[in-house]
Amino acid sequence: MKVIISAGGTGGHIYPALAIINKIKEIEPNSQFLYIGTHNRMEKDIVPKLGIPFKSIEIYGFNCRNLFKNFKVLSSMLKSRKKCRKIIT
């Protein structure tokens, strides 16, 4: 089985995602995994150290204080969507 996992860039998201990977490995030991995460958060360091293939995307959260920064967010979302489609196919 091939599995793609993606989660937010904090430990509160990464470690539950890793727990899911470990559980799937118990059930389907021959499974292959790919973790897609942000280019500048914790997962870029944690996931590869565990031997899990990792692909990064450039993505940011919305900015409520400075709405003009959200143009960068929207642009990065479109680019990341395109990159994810390329990774999946």
Rosetta blueprint (number, residue, H / E / L):
1 M L
2 K E
3 V E
4 I E
5 I E
6 S E
7 A L
8 G L
9 G L
10 T L
11 G H
12 G H
13 H H
14 I H
15 Y H
16 P H
17 A H
18 L H
19 A H
20 I H
21 I H
22 N H
23 K H
24 I H
25 K H
26 E H
27 I H
28 E L
29 P L
30 N L
31 S L
32 Q E
33 F E
34 L E
35 Y E
36 I E
37 G E
38 T E
39 H L
40 N L
41 R L
42 M L
43 E H
44 K H
45 D H
46 I H
47 V H
48 P H
49 K H
50 L L
51 G L
52 I L
53 P L
54 F E
55 K E
56 S E
57 I E
58 E L
59 I L
60 Y L
61 G L
62 F L
63 N L
64 C L
65 R L
66 N L
67 L H
68 F H
69 K H
70 N H
71 F H
72 K H
73 V H
74 L H
75 S H
76 S H
77 M H
78 L H
79 K H
80 S H
81 R H
82 K H
83 K H
84 C H
85 R H
86 K H
87 I H
88 I H
89 T L
